[in-house]
Amino acid sequence: MGKKNKNKDKGQDKGVDATPGHDKGTPVSDGSSPTASDPTGVRSHRNKKVKNAVYLKEIERLQEELVKLQEWIRQKGLKVVVIFEGRDAAGKGGVIKRITEKLNPRICRVVALGTPTEREKTQWYFQRYVPHLPAGGEMVLFDRSWYNRAGVEHIMGFCTEDEYREFLRSCPEFERMLVRSGIILLKYWFSVSDEEQERRFQARSVDPTKQWKLSPMDLESRDRWVEYSMAKDQMFAHTDIKQAPWYVVEANVKKRARLNCISHLLRAVPYEDLSPKRIKLPPRKVNTGYVRPPIDDQTFVFDFEEFPVQSAGKPPKNK
């Protein structure tokens, strides 16, 4: 984990200098040698690309460790909440995907709530998030969270100034209450430069499989970079508390960000290897006396080569 600042209880940002186009915050692990413009050595180190062979080997190793962590959480009845926040197109979804890829969805689940309903808008603000908190033996990953109020809701005018101020006051107490109840709460902020965010937006705009990721809010954020930066600074000043600190993931290089974040998560929740012993499969029994129904009595899916899927709106090709 990164070093903690002595001013933590005062809610001050730490660790990384306020280089234009970047967010301030606490790096999740040590960087390289410091320089005058990069006193922690974090950015110069984390903007280095990771060789694909190194990445694949390390992500496989980390995913094996995540399975061990999952078993520890299940057997010990732990309650873990991990919040993923940050800039649009910063790579939060990619990290969440790699965390959950090998895990049991009944133990580790993702919560990504949509726009609140008219009824939910009348509730206590945190109320719609509470039902999704973990029971014993569960880990919940929030892809965006109650921090929407400190960011997009505040900037886009979806909440009043009084509601925003009340959130900044009540959020630390809400999170302290969660921690006192036994929940392990981890908060990650994914930070990218404005140049890298723009590059990813442009890539999404021409990729048919990713165009859905470009929302009106994403387009609006392109023009409000400074406003989002100021809102993030205010959010950190009020909610970067000792009981639930923010950890910043430098995410200009996606693969390095994934490895850094998962490594930090594994260090943040101490665990031991409780993996069950390898199961030896006995010889398979030979079934006798069973006659399979005629194949013609069942409906099978067609073969993809015989009936290739046509693009929407285009007539099927004649065979």
C-alpha positions in Angstrom: 0.0 0.0 0.0 1.1 3.6 -0.5 2.3 5.6 2.4 -0.3 7.4 4.5 -0.1 11.2 5.0 0.1 12.5 8.5 -2.7 14.9 7.6 -5.0 12.0 6.7 -7.6 12.9 9.4 -7.7 16.5 8.1 -8.9 15.1 4.8 -6.1 16.5 2.7 -4.8 14.9 -0.6 -1.5 13.2 -0.5 1.2 11.6 -2.5 1.0 13.0 -6.1 1.6 16.5 -7.3 -1.1 18.4 -9.1 0.3 18.0 -12.6 -2.1 19.6 -15.1 -4.4 17.1 -16.7 -4.2 14.6 -13.8 -5.8 13.9 -10.5 -4.2 14.2 -7.1 -4.3 11.3 -4.6 -2.7 8.4 -2.9 -0.9 5.9 -5.2 -1.7 2.3 -4.5 1.9 1.2 -4.5 5.5 2.6 -4.6 6.7 4.3 -7.8 10.2 4.7 -9.2 12.8 7.3 -8.5 11.4 10.7 -7.7 12.0 13.8 -9.9 11.4 17.5 -9.4 8.2 17.4 -11.5 7.2 14.0 -10.1 8.3 14.0 -6.5 6.9 10.5 -5.7 8.2 9.0 -9.0 4.7 7.6 -9.5 3.7 8.9 -12.9 6.9 8.2 -14.7 6.8 4.7 -13.6 3.1 4.0 -14.2 3.1 5.4 -17.7 5.4 2.6 -18.7 3.7 -0.1 -20.8 3.7 -3.7 -19.6 4.9 -6.4 -22.0 2.0 -8.6 -22.9 3.8 -11.8 -21.8 4.5 -10.2 -18.4 0.9 -9.0 -18.1 -0.6 -12.4 -19.0 1.6 -14.3 -16.6 1.0 -11.8 -13.7 -2.7 -11.5 -14.2 -3.1 -15.3 -14.1 -1.1 -15.4 -10.9 -3.2 -12.7 -9.3 -6.4 -14.3 -10.4 -5.3 -17.5 -8.6 -4.7 -15.4 -5.5 -8.2 -13.9 -5.9 -9.7 -17.4 -5.8 -7.8 -18.0 -2.5 -9.1 -14.7 -1.2 -12.6 -15.6 -2.2 -12.4 -18.9 -0.2 -11.0 -17.0 2.8 -13.9 -14.5 2.6 -16.4 -17.4 2.3 -15.1 -19.5 5.2 -14.4 -16.6 7.6 -17.7 -14.8 6.9 -16.1 -11.6 5.9 -18.0 -8.7 4.4 -16.1 -6.8 1.7 -17.1 -3.7 -0.3 -14.9 -2.4 -3.0 -15.9 0.9 -4.7 -14.6 1.8 -8.1 -14.9 5.5 -9.1 -12.9 7.8 -11.4 -12.8 9.5 -14.7 -15.0 8.2 -17.6 -13.1 5.7 -19.7 -10.5 5.3 -17.0 -10.6 1.5 -17.1 -12.8 0.7 -14.1 -14.8 -1.9 -15.9 -11.7 -3.6 -17.2 -10.4 -4.1 -13.7 -13.7 -5.3 -12.4 -13.9 -7.8 -15.3 -10.4 -9.3 -14.5 -11.3 -9.5 -10.7 -14.5 -11.4 -11.3 -13.5 -13.5 -14.3 -12.5 -16.6 -12.2 -14.6 -16.0 -9.1 -17.9 -17.4 -8.0 -20.7 -14.9 -8.8 -22.6 -16.0 -5.7 -19.7 -14.9 -3.5 -18.3 -11.9 -5.5 -20.9 -9.9 -7.3 -20.9 -6.6 -9.2 -23.4 -3.8 -8.5 -23.9 -1.2 -11.2 -27.1 0.8 -10.5 -28.8 2.8 -13.2 -30.6 6.1 -12.9 -32.7 6.3 -9.7 -36.5 5.9 -10.1 -38.9 8.6 -9.1 -39.6 6.6 -5.9 -35.9 6.3 -5.1 -35.4 10.0 -5.6 -37.7 10.5 -2.6 -35.7 8.1 -0.4 -32.8 8.8 2.0 -30.0 9.1 -0.5 -28.0 6.0 0.7 -31.1 3.9 0.9 -31.0 2.3 -2.5 -27.4 1.2 -2.0 -28.0 -0.5 1.4 -29.8 -3.6 0.0 -26.8 -4.4 -2.1 -24.3 -4.5 0.8 -22.7 -7.9 1.5 -23.8 -10.5 4.0 -21.2 -12.6 5.7 -19.0 -14.5 3.2 -19.6 -12.0 0.3 -17.6 -9.4 -1.6 -19.5 -6.7 -3.5 -17.8 -4.6 -6.2 -19.6 -1.2 -6.8 -19.1 0.0 -10.4 -19.9 3.6 -9.5 -21.6 4.1 -6.1 -23.1 6.7 -3.8 -20.3 9.0 -4.9 -22.4 9.9 -8.0 -23.8 12.7 -5.8 -20.3 14.2 -5.4 -19.6 14.0 -9.1 -22.1 13.8 -11.9 -25.2 14.7 -9.9 -23.5 17.8 -8.5 -21.9 19.0 -11.8 -24.9 18.3 -14.0 -27.4 19.8 -11.6 -29.2 16.5 -10.8 -29.2 17.4 -7.1 -29.6 20.7 -5.2 -26.8 22.5 -3.5 -28.2 21.6 -0.1 -28.4 17.9 -1.1 -24.8 18.0 -2.2 -23.6 19.7 1.0 -25.5 17.2 3.1 -23.8 14.3 1.2 -20.4 15.7 2.0 -21.3 15.9 5.6 -23.1 12.5 6.0 -21.0 10.3 3.7 -18.0 10.0 6.1 -20.4 9.1 8.9 -22.2 6.5 6.7 -18.9 4.9 5.8 -17.7 4.9 9.4 -20.9 3.2 10.3 -20.3 0.5 7.7 -16.7 -0.1 9.0 -17.9 -0.3 12.6 -20.5 -2.9 11.5 -17.6 -5.1 10.3 -17.5 -4.3 6.6 -14.1 -4.0 5.0 -14.5 -0.9 2.8 -12.0 -0.2 0.0 -12.3 2.8 -2.3 -10.4 3.2 -5.6 -10.2 6.2 -7.8 -9.1 5.6 -11.4 -7.2 8.6 -12.8 -6.3 9.3 -16.4 -5.0 12.4 -18.2 -7.4 14.4 -20.4 -5.3 13.4 -23.4 -5.6 9.7 -22.7 -9.3 10.0 -22.0 -9.9 11.7 -25.3 -7.9 9.0 -27.1 -10.2 6.3 -25.5 -13.3 8.3 -26.4 -12.2 8.5 -30.0 -11.5 4.8 -30.1 -14.9 4.0 -28.7 -16.6 6.2 -31.2 -15.5 4.0 -34.1 -15.7 0.6 -32.4 -19.2 -0.9 -32.9 -18.7 -3.1 -29.8 -17.9 -0.1 -27.6 -20.1 2.7 -28.9 -22.6 1.9 -26.2 -20.1 3.0 -23.7 -20.3 6.6 -25.0 -23.2 8.2 -23.1 -24.4 11.8 -23.2 -22.7 12.2 -19.7 -19.4 11.1 -21.2 -19.7 13.7 -24.0 -20.5 16.4 -21.4 -17.6 15.4 -19.3 -15.2 16.2 -22.2 -16.2 19.9 -21.8 -16.2 19.9 -18.0 -12.8 18.5 -17.2 -11.9 21.2 -14.7 -15.3 21.1 -13.0 -15.0 17.4 -12.5 -11.4 17.9 -11.2 -12.7 20.5 -8.7 -15.6 18.2 -7.6 -13.1 15.3 -7.1 -10.9 17.5 -5.0 -13.8 18.5 -2.8 -14.9 14.9 -2.5 -11.5 13.8 -1.4 -11.2 16.7 1.1 -14.4 15.5 2.8 -14.4 11.7 2.4 -10.7 10.6 2.4 -11.0 9.5 6.0 -8.8 7.3 8.2 -11.4 4.6 8.4 -12.0 4.5 4.6 -9.2 6.2 2.7 -9.2 6.7 -1.1 -6.6 4.9 -3.1 -5.7 6.4 -6.5 -4.9 4.1 -9.4 -2.9 5.8 -12.2 -4.7 4.4 -15.2 -3.0 5.8 -18.3 -1.7 2.3 -19.0 -4.6 -0.1 -18.6 -2.7 -3.3 -18.1 -0.4 -1.7 -15.4 -3.5 -0.2 -13.7 -5.2 -3.6 -13.6 -2.1 -5.3 -12.0 -1.6 -2.5 -9.5 -5.2 -2.4 -8.4 -5.6 -6.1 -8.0 -2.3 -6.4 -6.2 -3.3 -3.7 -3.8 -6.7 -5.3 -3.2 -5.0 -8.6 -2.3 -2.7 -6.8 0.2 -5.5 -4.8 1.7 -7.5 -7.9 2.8 -5.2 -10.3 4.7 -5.9 -13.9 3.8 -4.5 -17.4 3.9 -4.8 -20.3 1.5 -7.8 -22.3 2.5 -8.2 -24.0 -0.9 -9.8 -27.4 -0.6 -7.7 -30.4 -1.4 -7.7 -31.6 -5.0 -10.6 -33.9 -5.7 -9.8 -37.2 -7.2 -12.5 -38.3 -9.6 -13.5 -42.0 -9.4 -14.0 -44.0 -12.6 -17.2 -43.0 -14.3 -20.0 -45.5 -14.0 -21.4 -47.1 -17.1 -25.1 -46.4 -17.4 -27.2 -49.4 -18.5 -30.8 -49.7 -19.3 -31.2 -46.1 -20.6 -32.4 -45.4 -24.1 -32.1 -41.8 -25.4 -35.2 -40.3 -27.0 -35.0 -39.9 -30.8 -33.0 -36.9 -31.8 -35.8 -35.7 -34.0 -38.0 -35.2 -30.9 -35.6 -32.4 -29.7 -35.0 -28.9 -31.0 -31.3 -28.1 -31.3 -29.6 -24.8 -32.0 -28.4 -24.4 -35.6 -24.7 -24.5 -36.5 -23.2 -21.1 -36.9 -21.5 -22.0 -40.2 -24.8 -23.1 -41.8 -26.7 -20.1 -40.6 -24.3 -17.2 -40.0 -25.8 -14.2 -38.1 -26.5 -11.3 -40.4 -26.0 -7.7 -39.5 -29.1 -6.0 -38.2 -31.1 -4.4 -41.0 -29.5 -6.4 -43.8 -31.4 -9.2 -45.7 -30.1 -12.7 -45.2 -27.7 -14.1 -47.8 -29.1 -16.7 -50.2 -27.4 -20.1 -49.7 
